[in-house]
Amino acid sequence: MREGESRAARFRRAVEAATAAIAERGVTLGFTKTGKAAAHGTRLTVPEPGADLRPSSVAQARGAADSAALWLRYHDTTAHAALAPGAEEAAAAFEACERARVEALGAKQMAGVAANLDSYLGADITGEGIAHPRSRDEVPLPWALRLLVQERVTRRPLPAPARNLAALWRPVIEGRAGRSLDAMVAAAGDQQSFGLAARQLLADLGLPLADGDGNEAEPEARNDEDSDGGDEG
């Protein structure tokens, strides 16, 4: 403990150290009162837990930091850009799948990270205003895919706020694209193979992969020597 250091400063320093350890690289951590996490390279911003450091707020802040750290560790931006669909809706769904992949890899390895991510996920769902959907139309497809991929890869129950969201979409996604979903789960440790399976899942669901101008290149197998991403572990 540093003399004269506030509880909030100690918390920031502890989270920054834990985040750097998970990301396997140095990071700079800041807090925001908006409740939304953001990352610009290794500069991370996570929700402010408040001066009282309530346990629920602390877990949410740690979850946001863990999510950002896992993205730095497991996500290869070059591979993602090469595989991402050109169409906006498909691109958003594709990124949600990749977000689920990197978070699930961390959750499988570290129980504390899994609990933090659950807290952050629940808060994010509430913040998006989709905690109590009455129909599938009220749940964006990217959210449904993120939850189902996470559930499958981690083999853990979803946090309570997420269960109804996933249940509304589960019959459709598993019915139309179950085989592709299985392929994604099997390839979770390999971003390239996972991404190719995710593209097939989106096609199975009827999402156009090309944008309105038909801009959509066929992804090619990636030479691992050309990758600048993290260790897939």
Buried (B, 14 or more C-beta within 10 A) or exposed (E): EEEEEEEBEEBBBEBBEBBBEBBEEEBEBEBEEEBEBEBEEBEBBBBBBEEEEEEEBBBBBBBBBBBBBBBBBBBBEEBBEBBBBBBEBBBBBBBBBBBBBBBBBBBBEBEEBBBBBBBBBBBBBEBEEBBEBEEBEEBBBBBBBBBBBBBBBBEBEBBEBBEBBBBBBBEEBBEBBEEBBBBBBBBBBBBBBBBBBBBBBBBBBEBBBEBEEEEBEEBEEBEEEEBEBBEBE
